[in-house]
Amino acid sequence: MSVEFDYDYGSFKSDIVDKLLIFADAPEDDVPDPTDPGVLFYGSEAYNLKGQLQLNDSIRQVYLAPGAFVEGGLRTMSLKPIKISGRGILSGANYPHKDPGFLWSIINVDNGMNHTVEGITMVDPPQFFFRGLGDNNVVRNVKTVGPWTHNTDGVGIGSGGLIEDSFFQTNDDTFKVYNDGLVARRCVVWQGQNGAVFQFGWWVDRLLNNVSIDTIDVIHTDWCTFKGEVCHSSGNDAVMDLAGKTTLLNTSNINITNVRLEGDCPRIFNFVMDTKATGIVKDVYLNNWVLDGLTAHTDMDNELGGSRQRGRLSSWLINNMTIAEKCITRPSQANVKIDPKTTNNIKFSCG
């Protein structure tokens, strides 16, 4: 639950001052034995890891008990699966932005696959909250809070990754839609002043297929906060975005459904290929997107386009997108510009 007050909703000139987030969890039924030598067990007190703790192959689980407050980060060093779980807090508050002692994120499980992070809260990261580029990793019922700097991305996950039942307050890309078979579902997002909700760009190539994203509630899109009555912002800021110098694309079968955006949203799409890009993004199905409103006083264009170097968008269906309770049947109704020379079969429908 995000508790917010009528006098403190934020504006184009100020942020929300009093943020209160309340998370309720069911009691755990799989608490590990604190004497197990394969478990790092942090009880209900404060700890300082003095940096990012390296987890060797003798550790199979890290557990943060309710009330645990652990300063530092975690990083896998072996290929064996590790579970990081509990109801405690992992904090990077005492470390500088992009601290060289942290590899990319407060939790990094790039080594190995089949890792699980479940139940914990992560706050104040030096950079990303979570990165795990091996296959079949799981992020479940986590909470990310306190993204005070840019580069505080939510989740970068490998092929077959699963993200579910989580809350993400981020100040950069929340879901990095980068690898085959991503499933994300039943998540709540507070998107800060930087980054996309669904980011498809930044890497040189985007070879990606078979993505399923379902039931995402976006309670804030803060790209225009502090920026005045007419918002000028970067190409990195949109609900669905293709930023950076991605020049080779082969992306298909993308399904993003049941997305709700609370409040006025400054920009839905900034999905335009780099001028040197080649390839195709095709068979994209966006279904049941509900926006309270689309910000009128902004210079942030909604755009869909390929490139003149044989980069194309093809066969996109945007079905049942409603803005202020009106279903969109034409791109102009959502202030969306579509490049007719580099796109094919981009349709809005209701039904």
Secondary structure, 3 states (H helix, E strand, C coil): CEECCHHHCCCCCCCCCCCEECCCCCCCCCCCCCCCCCEEEECCCEEEEEEEEEECCCCCEEEECCCCEEEEEEEECCCCCCEEEECCEEECCCCCCCCCCCCCEEEECCCCCCCEEECCEEECCCCEEEEECCCCCEEECCEEECCCCCCCCCEEECCCCEEECCEEEECCCCEECCCCCCEEEEEEEEECCCCCCEECCCCCEEEEEEEEEEEEEEEEECCCCCCCCCECCCCCCCCEECCCCCCEEEEEEEEEEEEEEEEEECCCEEEECCCCCEEEEEEEEEEEEEEEEECCCECCCEEEECECCCEEEEEEEEEEEEECCEECCCHHHHCEEECCCCEEEEEEECC
